[in-house]
Amino acid sequence: MLAFGEDECPESIDGEIVVCARQPEEERYRIPKSVREKEKEEEAQYASSWSAQFQNHEDAARLGRPNSCSPVGTNGFTGCQAAVLRDWFAQRNQDGPAE
């Protein structure tokens, strides 16, 4: 049994043993902590920006499109130079400005 704030624990009847845990009053109507933590974990999976999520979908869909540098999809072989340039730009942006 949980007792919140200044609530009294229930009295035992006919020799029952009553176990009562006291919680602060602000916890009375809150979602239980175990559920709150689970929701935070789920939110963290989708914490990236919309542009980052879009880029991830774009990269996943690129394989089946023209100019994909892949053996699957229409004209997949034509995008190999574009893939090399994308990788080069990404690496350059990650490394920072050249000095």
FENHU-V578691 format. One line per field, one symbol per residue. ss: DSSP state (h for helix, s for strand, l for the rest). psi: psi as a letter, one per 40 degrees, with the letter a starting at -180 (. if undefined). A space follows every 10 residues. Layout:
ss=???
psi=???
//
This chain:
ss=lsssllllll llllllllll ssslhhhlll llhhhhhhhh hhhhhllllh hhhhhhhhhh hhhhllllll lllllhhhhh hhhhhhhhhh hhhhhllll
psi=ihhibeiiii iihfeihhhh hhiideedei hidddddddd dddddfeiid dddddddddd eddeiifefi eiihfdeeed dddddddddd dddddiii.
//
